């Protein structure tokens, strides 16, 4: 018997006849020999797949061997060479990569049964990822909007770190952090007019990392010579002049090769009669508000007068103006009279008018209407000219309803008792000093006591910064220089710009909107920070061009934001629900597409408020 046809002594399997191997070899040679992939596929890590009924426009499925799964992490950029029609596309991995078994469903019975039994059947598997088509690439690296999509079996190549940075435009002067899915891809934004004067929204729940993001941005902006002003309602940033001592922050800084440091050139401003959250700060100043810097209509809105009370308030304001002119307080010179002609009372108050002047007039009118004895007026001038003041009042037509006059007097009295206006011992904010390059001004409102005071401070600050920056812009232009950029951080922005407050204070919001629109031309950028984005109205969201979105756990809020923020894909919106502290979706006009970023730990000390 032929030995080849007998069973092996060590096996029950018949040996394969040599003739069979020769036949296979001959057939292979006739067919062209060993399969060698076309040269165009050399270096590729995957291929594009056919579309399915669930496929979406602008995306394509990529399959890859198991050994290449780690080469296409989420957010990675790929070059897709459509061999059939000789087109090249750039894409980004937006879903996956996922591991799938070859020839089986992932939930196939053998896989489920073995896993439940404590084992695991591990068949051969492959990777699958979904890529979003970003652009079509022409010769010379020029990119255009894609009109078609890659054909099936197109070659997929990962972009190098340098190519990824170039395509995503992640280079810049102000570093945000590291892109997730990459080893060392730093995400930065440029310090130019195209970015920061286009306003920023930093949103997220408590504990999501907003304070770390804000303090890090302040430190990096200051290092670039940008003027920084922050409205600190909780006093968190009053110690950023010191390096961080937080063990977790120190460890994360070390891992990224960064060092802790305090922000230089910081200055704390706190309202007269109020304390600062960091009394040991080397540069702290007390300030008071100027009543004449606020529009009479803005004051009326802040005090929430009803219609009758507002009429009496505005009448008293007009009478006070007449008294100031009659008593030669203002206007006095021809220049004053020219300014009076140009005065925009929707934007500012009446020069040289103090809250005490207006209160005295309202008090005097109320006593006349109630037929009470003359009061002792708080201003020396009005008290010495009380009879003349009464004559001015009597020549004006004033309503006789005493209750409304007393209501106006009560609210002005409350404002007066706050003691934040026109203090003799504390000067007003010096905006010329504040708007110096690289200066960080912290308005500590942690001891203000109520949002009403914060709104008064914000109103005066925004107007003062706008006027001073106008002067600085004109001077820089004449000198042929670039103006110093100004960035204003507004913490707890929902307190100032909620739907309800805007309805109550349209004049004040109008000022913010005008500054926001004009600010880009004058290098003024606003940063709105809030943990309650649902309270920000669409009018405010419409002013924002750049976003840093930390964890937002409410899907309803995300649905509201989706309608206003473009460019973020569905996978990224889903990720926002479960972002870890310190992670954020960053969408800036300088970036080609939004990226999930691990924000750099803050180098400076934060005073965390429970």
C-alpha positions as CSV (number, residue, x, y, z in Angstrom):
1,X,0.0,0.0,0.0
2,X,1.3,3.5,-0.9
3,X,2.7,5.2,2.2
4,X,1.1,8.5,1.2
5,X,-2.4,7.0,1.3
6,X,-1.9,5.6,4.7
7,X,-2.8,7.4,7.9
8,X,0.0,8.9,9.9
9,X,1.1,7.1,12.9
10,X,0.7,10.3,15.0
11,X,-2.6,11.5,13.5
12,X,-5.9,10.4,12.3
13,X,-5.8,13.0,9.5
14,X,-4.7,11.9,6.0
15,X,-1.6,13.7,4.7
16,X,-2.2,16.1,1.8
17,X,-1.0,14.7,-1.6
18,X,1.9,16.6,-3.1
19,X,0.1,16.7,-6.4
20,X,-2.5,19.0,-4.8
21,X,0.2,21.6,-3.8
22,X,1.7,21.5,-7.3
23,X,-1.8,22.1,-8.8
24,X,-2.4,25.1,-6.6
25,X,1.0,26.6,-7.4
26,X,0.4,26.2,-11.1
27,X,-3.0,27.9,-10.9
28,X,-1.6,30.7,-8.8
29,X,1.2,31.3,-11.4
30,X,-1.3,31.4,-14.2
31,X,-3.4,33.9,-12.3
32,X,-0.4,36.3,-11.9
33,X,1.4,34.9,-8.9
34,X,1.3,36.1,-5.3
35,X,-1.1,39.0,-4.6
36,X,0.7,42.2,-4.2
37,X,-1.4,45.2,-3.3
38,X,-1.2,48.2,-5.7
39,X,1.4,50.7,-4.9
40,X,-1.3,53.3,-4.0
41,X,-2.2,51.2,-0.9
42,X,1.4,51.1,0.5
43,X,1.4,52.4,4.1
44,X,-2.4,52.5,4.4
45,X,-4.0,51.3,7.7
46,X,-7.5,50.7,6.5
47,X,-10.0,50.8,3.6
48,X,-13.3,52.5,3.1
49,X,-16.4,50.3,3.2
50,X,-19.6,50.2,1.2
51,X,-22.4,52.5,2.3
52,X,-25.3,51.0,4.2
53,X,-29.0,52.1,4.6
54,X,-27.9,53.8,7.9
55,X,-25.1,55.8,6.3
56,X,-25.1,59.6,6.7
57,X,-24.1,62.3,4.3
58,X,-20.6,63.6,4.9
59,X,-19.4,60.4,6.7
60,X,-17.9,57.1,5.6
61,X,-17.1,53.8,7.2
62,X,-13.5,52.7,7.5
63,X,-12.4,49.0,8.2
64,X,-8.9,48.1,9.4
65,X,-7.0,45.0,10.6
66,X,-6.8,44.5,14.4
67,X,-3.2,45.6,14.5
68,X,-4.1,49.0,13.1
69,X,-6.9,49.9,15.5
70,X,-4.8,52.0,17.7
71,X,-3.5,54.0,14.7
72,X,-6.9,55.7,14.2
73,X,-8.0,57.0,17.6
74,X,-11.0,59.2,17.9
75,X,-10.5,62.7,16.5
76,X,-7.5,61.5,14.4
77,X,-7.2,63.0,10.9
78,X,-6.9,60.7,7.9
79,X,-6.1,61.1,4.2
80,X,-8.4,59.0,2.0
81,X,-7.2,58.2,-1.4
82,X,-10.0,57.2,-3.7
83,X,-8.0,55.1,-6.1
84,X,-10.8,54.6,-8.6
85,X,-11.4,58.2,-9.4
86,X,-8.0,59.6,-8.4
87,X,-9.4,62.0,-5.7
88,X,-8.0,62.6,-2.3
89,X,-10.0,63.6,0.8
90,X,-9.2,64.6,4.3
91,X,-11.4,63.3,7.1
92,X,-11.7,63.1,10.9
93,X,-12.6,60.0,13.0
94,X,-15.8,61.0,14.8
95,X,-17.0,57.5,16.0
96,X,-14.9,54.6,17.1
97,X,-12.6,52.9,16.5
98,X,-14.6,49.8,17.5
99,X,-13.5,46.2,17.6
100,X,-15.7,43.7,15.7
101,X,-15.3,39.9,15.2
102,X,-14.7,38.6,11.7
103,X,-17.7,36.9,10.2
104,X,-19.8,37.1,13.4
105,X,-22.0,39.6,15.1
106,X,-20.6,41.1,18.3
107,X,-23.6,39.7,20.2
108,X,-23.5,36.2,18.5
109,X,-24.5,33.4,20.8
110,X,-21.1,31.7,21.1
111,X,-19.5,34.9,22.2
112,X,-22.3,35.7,24.7
113,X,-22.4,32.2,26.1
114,X,-18.6,31.9,26.7
115,X,-18.4,35.4,28.3
116,X,-21.3,34.7,30.7
117,X,-19.7,31.4,31.6
118,X,-16.6,33.2,32.7
119,X,-14.5,32.6,29.6
120,X,-14.1,34.5,26.4
121,X,-14.1,33.2,22.9
122,X,-11.8,35.5,21.0
123,X,-12.1,35.0,17.3
124,X,-10.1,37.0,14.8
125,X,-11.4,40.6,14.7
126,X,-11.0,43.9,12.9
127,X,-11.6,47.5,13.6
128,X,-14.4,49.8,12.4
129,X,-14.5,53.6,12.6
130,X,-16.7,56.4,11.2
131,X,-15.0,59.3,9.5
132,X,-16.4,62.7,8.7
133,X,-15.2,64.1,5.4
134,X,-13.7,67.6,6.0
135,X,-12.4,68.6,2.5
136,X,-11.1,67.4,-0.8
137,X,-7.3,67.8,-1.1
138,X,-5.8,69.1,-4.4
139,X,-2.2,69.2,-5.5
140,X,0.0,71.4,-3.4
141,X,-2.0,70.8,-0.2
142,X,-4.9,73.1,-1.3
143,X,-8.2,72.0,0.2
144,X,-11.7,72.7,-1.2
145,X,-15.2,71.8,-0.1
146,X,-15.9,68.2,-1.1
147,X,-18.5,67.7,-3.8
148,X,-18.2,63.9,-3.9
149,X,-17.3,61.1,-1.5
150,X,-14.6,58.5,-1.5
151,X,-15.3,55.3,-3.4
152,X,-15.4,51.9,-1.6
153,X,-12.0,50.2,-1.0
154,X,-10.2,53.6,-0.9
155,X,-6.9,53.6,1.0
156,X,-6.9,55.3,4.4
157,X,-3.7,56.9,5.8
158,X,-3.3,58.5,9.2
159,X,-1.9,62.1,9.1
160,X,1.4,62.8,10.9
161,X,1.4,65.0,14.0
162,X,2.7,68.0,12.0
163,X,0.1,67.5,9.2
164,X,-2.6,67.2,11.8
165,X,-1.6,70.4,13.5
166,X,-1.4,72.2,10.1
167,X,-4.9,70.9,8.9
168,X,-6.6,71.6,12.2
169,X,-4.8,75.0,12.7
170,X,-4.0,74.2,16.3
171,X,-0.9,76.4,16.4
172,X,-1.1,79.7,18.3
173,X,0.2,81.9,21.1
174,X,-2.3,80.9,23.8
175,X,-2.3,77.2,24.6
176,X,-5.5,75.5,25.8
177,X,-4.4,72.0,26.3
178,X,-3.8,68.6,24.6
179,X,-6.2,67.1,22.0
180,X,-7.7,63.9,23.2
181,X,-6.7,60.9,21.1
182,X,-3.2,62.2,20.4
183,X,0.0,61.7,22.2
184,X,1.3,65.3,22.1
185,X,-1.0,67.5,20.0
186,X,-1.2,70.9,21.7
187,X,-4.3,73.0,20.9
188,X,-3.6,76.7,20.9
189,X,-5.3,79.8,19.6
190,X,-3.6,82.8,18.0
191,X,-3.4,86.2,19.7
192,X,-4.9,88.2,16.9
193,X,-8.0,90.1,15.9
194,X,-9.6,87.2,14.3
195,X,-10.0,85.2,17.6
196,X,-10.2,86.9,21.0
197,X,-12.2,90.0,20.2
198,X,-14.8,87.4,18.9
199,X,-16.4,86.7,22.2
200,X,-16.0,83.4,24.1
201,X,-18.5,81.3,26.1
202,X,-17.2,79.0,28.8
203,X,-20.1,76.7,29.9
204,X,-20.3,73.7,32.2
205,X,-21.7,72.3,35.5
206,X,-20.1,72.9,38.9
207,X,-16.9,70.8,39.1
208,X,-16.5,70.6,35.3
209,X,-13.3,72.6,35.3
210,X,-14.4,76.1,34.3
211,X,-12.3,77.9,37.0
212,X,-9.2,75.9,35.9
213,X,-9.8,76.9,32.3
214,X,-10.4,80.6,33.2
215,X,-7.3,80.9,35.4
216,X,-5.1,79.2,32.8
217,X,-6.4,81.5,30.1
218,X,-5.7,84.5,32.3
219,X,-2.2,83.4,32.9
220,X,-1.4,82.8,29.3
221,X,-3.2,86.0,28.0
222,X,-1.2,88.0,30.5
223,X,2.1,86.5,29.3
224,X,1.1,87.7,25.8
225,X,0.8,91.3,27.0
226,X,-3.0,91.3,26.8
227,X,-5.0,93.5,29.2
228,X,-7.2,91.2,31.4
229,X,-10.1,92.3,33.5
230,X,-12.1,89.7,35.5
231,X,-15.4,90.3,37.3
232,X,-15.0,87.8,40.2
233,X,-18.3,87.3,41.9
234,X,-17.0,84.6,44.2
235,X,-13.5,85.7,44.9
236,X,-12.0,82.6,43.4
237,X,-9.2,84.4,41.4
238,X,-7.9,86.7,44.1
239,X,-4.8,84.6,44.7
240,X,-3.7,83.8,41.2
241,X,-0.6,85.9,41.9
242,X,0.6,82.8,43.8
243,X,1.6,79.4,42.3
244,X,-0.8,76.5,42.9
245,X,-0.2,74.3,45.8
246,X,-2.9,71.8,44.9
247,X,-1.3,68.3,44.8
248,X,-3.4,67.1,41.9
249,X,-2.6,70.2,39.8
250,X,1.1,69.9,40.6
251,X,1.1,66.2,39.5
252,X,-0.8,67.0,36.2
253,X,1.6,70.0,35.5
254,X,4.6,67.7,36.0
255,X,3.1,65.1,33.6
256,X,2.8,67.8,30.9
257,X,6.2,69.3,31.5
258,X,4.7,72.5,32.8
259,X,5.7,74.4,36.0
260,X,3.4,76.1,38.6
261,X,3.7,79.9,38.7
262,X,1.8,82.9,40.0
263,X,0.4,85.5,37.5
264,X,2.4,88.7,37.7
265,X,1.0,92.2,37.5
266,X,-2.3,91.4,39.2
267,X,-4.4,94.0,41.1
268,X,-7.5,93.6,43.2
269,X,-10.3,96.2,43.2
270,X,-13.0,96.0,45.8
271,X,-16.0,98.2,46.5
272,X,-15.8,100.8,49.3
273,X,-17.1,99.3,52.5
274,X,-16.6,95.8,51.3
275,X,-13.9,93.3,52.0
276,X,-11.7,91.4,49.5
277,X,-11.4,87.6,49.6
278,X,-7.6,88.0,49.7
279,X,-6.6,90.8,52.1
280,X,-3.0,89.7,51.9
281,X,-2.7,90.6,48.2
282,X,0.2,93.0,47.6
283,X,-1.9,95.3,45.4
284,X,-5.5,96.0,46.4
285,X,-7.5,99.1,46.0
286,X,-10.8,100.3,47.2
287,X,-13.1,102.0,44.7
288,X,-16.5,103.7,44.5
289,X,-18.9,104.0,41.6
290,X,-19.7,107.3,39.8
291,X,-23.4,108.0,39.7
292,X,-23.0,110.2,36.7
293,X,-21.4,107.4,34.6
294,X,-24.7,105.5,34.5
295,X,-27.6,106.4,32.2
296,X,-30.8,107.5,34.0
297,X,-32.6,104.8,32.1
298,X,-30.2,102.1,33.2
299,X,-30.6,103.2,36.9
300,X,-34.4,103.1,36.5
301,X,-34.2,99.6,35.2
302,X,-31.8,98.4,37.9
303,X,-34.2,99.9,40.6
304,X,-37.1,98.1,38.9
305,X,-39.5,101.1,39.0
306,X,-43.1,100.6,37.8
307,X,-44.4,103.0,35.2
308,X,-45.7,105.7,37.7
309,X,-42.5,105.6,39.7
310,X,-40.3,105.8,36.6
311,X,-42.2,108.9,35.4
312,X,-41.5,110.6,38.8
313,X,-37.9,109.4,38.8
314,X,-37.2,110.9,35.4
315,X,-39.0,114.1,36.3
316,X,-36.8,114.4,39.4
317,X,-33.7,113.7,37.3
318,X,-34.6,116.6,35.0
319,X,-35.2,119.0,37.9
320,X,-31.8,118.0,39.3
321,X,-30.2,118.9,36.0
322,X,-31.9,122.3,36.1
323,X,-30.6,122.9,39.7
324,X,-27.1,121.9,38.8
325,X,-27.1,124.4,35.9
326,X,-28.8,127.2,38.0
327,X,-26.3,126.7,40.9
328,X,-23.4,126.8,38.3
329,X,-22.1,123.2,39.1
330,X,-22.4,122.1,35.4
331,X,-22.3,123.2,32.6
332,X,-20.0,126.1,33.3
333,X,-17.6,126.6,30.4
334,X,-18.3,126.7,26.6
335,X,-16.7,123.3,26.4
336,X,-19.2,122.0,28.9
337,X,-22.1,123.4,26.9
338,X,-20.8,121.8,23.7
339,X,-20.6,118.5,25.6
340,X,-24.1,119.0,26.8
341,X,-25.3,119.2,23.2
342,X,-23.5,115.9,22.3
343,X,-24.6,114.1,25.5
344,X,-26.2,110.7,24.8
345,X,-28.4,110.0,27.8
346,X,-29.0,106.4,26.8
347,X,-25.3,105.8,27.3
348,X,-24.2,107.9,30.2
349,X,-25.5,110.1,33.1
350,X,-25.5,113.8,33.6
351,X,-21.9,115.1,34.3
352,X,-21.2,116.2,37.9
353,X,-24.6,114.8,39.2
354,X,-24.3,112.7,42.3
355,X,-26.8,110.3,43.8
356,X,-27.0,112.6,46.8
357,X,-28.2,115.5,44.6
358,X,-31.0,113.4,43.1
359,X,-32.0,112.0,46.4
360,X,-32.2,115.5,47.9
361,X,-34.5,116.7,45.0
362,X,-36.8,113.6,45.4
363,X,-36.9,114.1,49.2
364,X,-37.7,117.8,48.8
365,X,-40.5,117.1,46.3
366,X,-42.0,114.4,48.5
367,X,-42.1,116.8,51.5
368,X,-43.7,119.5,49.4
369,X,-46.4,117.1,48.2
370,X,-47.0,115.8,51.7
371,X,-46.9,119.4,53.1
372,X,-44.3,118.2,55.6
373,X,-41.6,120.5,57.1
374,X,-38.5,121.1,54.9
375,X,-36.0,118.2,55.3
376,X,-32.4,118.6,56.1
377,X,-30.7,117.9,52.7
378,X,-27.6,115.8,52.6
379,X,-25.6,118.0,50.1
380,X,-24.2,121.2,51.5
381,X,-24.9,123.2,48.4
382,X,-28.6,122.2,48.1
383,X,-29.1,122.6,51.8
384,X,-27.8,126.2,51.7
385,X,-29.9,127.0,48.6
386,X,-33.0,125.1,49.7
387,X,-35.5,128.0,49.1
388,X,-34.1,128.4,45.5
389,X,-34.4,124.6,45.0
390,X,-38.0,124.8,46.1
391,X,-38.7,127.6,43.6
392,X,-37.2,125.4,40.8
393,X,-39.4,122.5,41.9
394,X,-42.6,124.6,42.0
395,X,-42.0,125.9,38.5
396,X,-42.0,122.3,37.2
397,X,-45.2,120.3,36.7
398,X,-44.9,117.4,39.1
399,X,-47.5,114.7,39.9
400,X,-49.1,115.0,43.3
401,X,-49.4,111.3,44.1
402,X,-47.3,111.2,47.3
403,X,-47.1,107.4,47.6
404,X,-45.2,107.1,44.3
405,X,-42.8,109.9,45.3
406,X,-42.2,108.1,48.6
407,X,-41.6,104.8,46.8
408,X,-39.0,106.5,44.5
409,X,-37.4,108.1,47.6
410,X,-37.3,104.8,49.4
411,X,-35.5,103.0,46.5
412,X,-33.0,105.8,46.0
413,X,-32.5,105.8,49.7
414,X,-31.7,102.1,49.7
415,X,-29.2,102.8,46.8
416,X,-27.7,105.6,48.8
417,X,-27.3,103.6,52.0
418,X,-25.2,101.0,50.1
419,X,-22.5,103.6,50.2
420,X,-20.9,102.6,46.9
421,X,-21.5,105.9,45.0
422,X,-19.3,109.0,44.9
423,X,-17.2,108.2,48.0
424,X,-14.9,111.0,49.1
425,X,-12.4,108.5,50.5
426,X,-12.3,106.0,47.6
427,X,-11.7,107.1,44.0
428,X,-13.5,105.7,41.0
429,X,-11.9,103.1,38.7
430,X,-9.0,104.5,36.8
431,X,-9.5,102.9,33.4
432,X,-6.3,104.4,31.9
433,X,-4.3,102.5,34.5
434,X,-6.3,99.3,34.1
435,X,-5.9,99.1,30.4
436,X,-2.1,98.8,30.5
437,X,-0.5,95.9,28.5
438,X,-0.2,92.7,30.6
439,X,-2.1,94.1,33.6
440,X,-4.6,91.8,35.3
441,X,-7.4,93.7,37.1
442,X,-9.6,91.6,39.4
443,X,-12.9,93.2,40.5
444,X,-13.6,91.2,43.7
445,X,-17.4,91.3,44.2
446,X,-17.5,88.4,46.7
447,X,-18.6,90.7,49.5
448,X,-21.0,92.9,47.4
449,X,-24.1,91.2,49.0
450,X,-26.5,91.2,46.0
451,X,-26.7,91.0,42.2
452,X,-28.0,94.6,42.0
453,X,-24.6,96.0,43.1
454,X,-22.8,93.6,40.7
455,X,-24.9,94.9,37.9
456,X,-24.1,98.5,38.7
457,X,-20.4,97.6,38.8
458,X,-20.5,95.8,35.5
459,X,-22.4,98.6,33.8
460,X,-19.9,101.2,34.9
461,X,-16.9,98.9,34.0
462,X,-18.1,98.1,30.5
463,X,-18.8,101.7,29.6
464,X,-15.5,103.0,31.2
465,X,-13.5,100.3,29.3
466,X,-15.2,101.1,26.0
467,X,-14.4,104.9,26.3
468,X,-10.8,104.4,27.4
469,X,-10.2,101.7,24.7
470,X,-11.6,104.1,22.1
471,X,-8.9,106.7,23.1
472,X,-6.2,104.0,23.1
473,X,-7.2,102.8,19.7
474,X,-7.1,106.3,18.2
475,X,-3.7,106.9,19.8
476,X,-2.3,103.6,18.6
477,X,-3.6,104.1,15.1
478,X,-2.0,107.5,14.8
479,X,1.3,106.0,16.0
480,X,1.0,103.2,13.5
481,X,0.9,100.5,16.3
482,X,-1.5,97.7,17.0
483,X,-3.8,98.5,20.0
484,X,-3.4,96.4,23.2
485,X,-6.1,93.7,23.2
486,X,-8.5,93.8,26.2
487,X,-10.3,90.7,27.4
488,X,-13.1,91.0,30.1
489,X,-14.1,87.8,31.9
490,X,-17.7,87.9,33.3
491,X,-18.2,85.2,35.9
492,X,-21.8,84.0,36.7
493,X,-22.9,85.7,33.4
494,X,-26.4,84.4,33.9
495,X,-26.9,86.7,36.9
496,X,-26.2,89.7,34.7
497,X,-27.6,88.6,31.4
498,X,-30.5,86.2,32.1
499,X,-33.7,86.4,30.1
500,X,-35.5,87.9,33.0
501,X,-32.9,90.6,33.7
502,X,-32.7,91.6,30.0
503,X,-36.5,92.1,30.0
504,X,-36.1,94.2,33.1
505,X,-33.0,96.1,31.9
506,X,-33.1,96.5,28.1
507,X,-31.0,99.7,28.3
508,X,-28.2,97.9,30.2
509,X,-28.2,95.0,27.8
510,X,-28.2,97.4,24.9
511,X,-24.9,98.8,26.2
512,X,-23.5,95.2,26.5
513,X,-24.6,94.4,23.0
514,X,-23.1,97.6,21.5
515,X,-19.8,96.9,23.3
516,X,-19.9,93.3,22.0
517,X,-20.5,94.4,18.4
518,X,-18.1,97.3,18.4
519,X,-15.5,95.7,20.6
520,X,-14.0,93.5,17.8
521,X,-13.0,96.6,15.9
522,X,-11.5,98.1,19.1
523,X,-9.8,94.8,20.3
524,X,-12.3,94.3,23.2
525,X,-13.3,90.7,23.8
526,X,-15.9,89.5,26.3
527,X,-15.8,86.0,28.0
528,X,-19.1,84.8,29.4
529,X,-18.7,82.2,32.1
530,X,-21.7,80.3,33.5
531,X,-22.9,77.0,35.0
532,X,-26.5,77.8,34.0
533,X,-26.3,78.3,30.2
534,X,-30.1,77.7,29.9
535,X,-30.5,81.2,31.4
536,X,-28.5,82.9,28.7
537,X,-30.9,84.2,26.1
538,X,-30.5,83.6,22.4
539,X,-29.5,87.3,22.0
540,X,-26.4,86.8,24.2
541,X,-25.5,83.4,22.7
542,X,-25.7,85.1,19.3
543,X,-22.9,87.4,20.3
544,X,-20.5,84.5,21.0
545,X,-18.3,83.0,18.3
546,X,-15.9,80.8,20.4
547,X,-16.9,78.1,22.8
548,X,-15.3,76.0,25.6
549,X,-17.9,73.5,26.7
550,X,-17.2,71.5,29.8
551,X,-19.5,68.7,31.1
552,X,-23.2,69.6,30.8
553,X,-25.3,66.8,32.3
554,X,-28.8,68.0,31.1
555,X,-29.8,66.8,27.6
556,X,-32.5,69.5,27.5
557,X,-29.9,72.2,27.8
558,X,-27.7,70.6,25.1
559,X,-30.7,70.6,22.7
560,X,-31.1,74.3,23.4
561,X,-27.4,74.9,22.7
562,X,-27.4,72.8,19.5
563,X,-29.8,75.2,17.9
564,X,-27.3,78.1,18.4
565,X,-23.8,76.5,18.2
566,X,-22.8,75.2,14.8
567,X,-20.0,72.9,13.8
568,X,-20.1,70.4,16.7
569,X,-21.0,66.9,15.5
570,X,-23.5,64.5,17.2
571,X,-20.8,62.4,18.7
572,X,-19.2,65.4,20.4
573,X,-22.6,66.6,21.7
574,X,-23.1,63.1,23.3
575,X,-19.6,63.3,24.8
576,X,-20.4,66.6,26.6
577,X,-22.9,64.7,28.8
578,X,-20.0,62.6,30.3
579,X,-16.8,64.7,30.0
580,X,-14.4,64.2,32.9
581,X,-13.3,67.3,34.9
582,X,-10.9,69.3,32.9
583,X,-12.0,68.0,29.5
584,X,-13.9,70.2,27.1
585,X,-15.2,70.6,23.6
586,X,-13.3,73.6,22.2
587,X,-14.8,75.4,19.2
588,X,-12.8,78.5,18.0
589,X,-12.9,80.3,14.7
590,X,-9.2,79.6,14.3
591,X,-9.7,75.8,14.5
592,X,-10.7,73.9,11.4
593,X,-13.2,71.9,13.5
594,X,-14.2,71.6,17.1
595,X,-11.9,69.3,19.2
596,X,-12.2,67.5,22.5
597,X,-9.4,68.9,24.6
598,X,-7.8,68.0,27.9
599,X,-7.4,71.5,29.3
600,X,-4.0,72.3,30.8
601,X,-4.0,72.4,34.7
602,X,-3.9,75.8,36.1
603,X,-0.4,77.0,37.2
604,X,-1.8,79.5,39.8
605,X,-3.6,79.3,43.1
606,X,-7.4,79.3,43.2
607,X,-9.5,80.1,46.3
608,X,-12.1,77.5,45.8
609,X,-15.5,78.5,47.2
610,X,-17.8,75.8,48.7
